[in-house]
Amino acid sequence: MTGLGWLVGSALSPLAAVLLLLIGLLLIVLVVKAVIMLLPAFLVAFVVWLLTRDTLLAAVAFLVVSVVVLLKRL
């Protein structure tokens, strides 16, 4: 069988489906938390880029704000 067809016919199919669902939900939650945590850094970098049109300066601003946010959360 091709793809995940072997999973459908096996006895572990419900367990595997629940496990895959939990892993997917965990990944979604982690990505959303990371985006929320880094939102100030995105905003500062965007404002710096709008004012200067310099991607290097925006990247530095993003990194500095990201480090500050991460250190604050520890």
C-alpha positions as CSV (number, residue, x, y, z in Angstrom):
1,M,0.0,0.0,0.0
2,T,1.2,3.5,-0.7
3,G,1.3,6.4,1.7
4,L,-0.5,6.0,5.0
5,G,-2.7,3.2,3.7
6,W,-1.0,0.7,6.0
7,L,-2.1,2.7,9.0
8,V,-5.8,2.5,8.1
9,G,-6.0,-1.3,8.2
10,S,-3.9,-1.9,11.3
11,A,-5.2,-2.5,14.7
12,L,-3.4,0.6,16.0
13,S,-5.2,3.0,13.7
14,P,-7.3,4.7,16.4
15,L,-4.3,5.1,18.7
16,A,-2.1,6.4,15.9
17,A,-4.8,8.9,14.8
18,V,-5.2,10.2,18.4
19,L,-1.4,10.4,18.8
20,L,-1.0,12.3,15.5
21,L,-3.8,14.6,16.5
22,L,-2.2,15.4,19.8
23,I,1.2,16.0,18.1
24,G,-0.4,18.3,15.6
25,L,-2.3,20.3,18.3
26,L,0.9,20.6,20.4
27,L,2.8,21.9,17.3
28,I,0.1,24.5,16.6
29,V,0.0,25.6,20.3
30,L,3.8,26.0,20.3
31,V,3.9,28.0,17.1
32,V,1.1,30.3,18.3
33,K,2.9,30.9,21.6
34,A,6.2,31.7,19.8
35,V,4.4,34.2,17.5
36,I,2.7,35.9,20.4
37,M,6.0,36.0,22.3
38,L,7.9,37.5,19.4
39,L,5.1,39.9,18.3
40,P,6.8,43.0,19.9
41,A,10.0,42.1,18.1
42,F,8.2,41.9,14.8
43,L,6.5,45.2,15.4
44,V,9.7,47.0,16.3
45,A,11.5,45.6,13.4
46,F,8.7,46.6,11.0
47,V,8.7,50.2,12.4
48,V,12.5,50.4,12.0
49,W,12.3,49.1,8.5
50,L,9.5,51.6,7.7
51,L,11.6,54.5,9.0
52,T,15.0,53.5,7.5
53,R,14.2,51.0,4.7
54,D,17.3,49.1,6.0
55,T,16.8,45.4,6.4
56,L,20.0,44.9,8.3
57,L,19.0,47.5,10.9
58,A,15.5,46.0,11.1
59,A,17.1,42.5,11.7
60,V,19.3,43.9,14.4
61,A,16.3,45.5,16.1
62,F,14.4,42.3,15.8
63,L,17.2,40.3,17.4
64,V,17.8,42.8,20.2
65,V,14.1,43.0,21.1
66,S,13.8,39.2,20.8
67,V,16.7,38.7,23.3
68,V,15.1,41.2,25.7
69,V,11.7,39.5,25.5
70,L,13.3,36.0,26.0
71,L,15.4,37.2,29.0
72,K,12.4,38.9,30.5
73,R,10.3,35.7,30.3
74,L,13.0,33.6,32.1
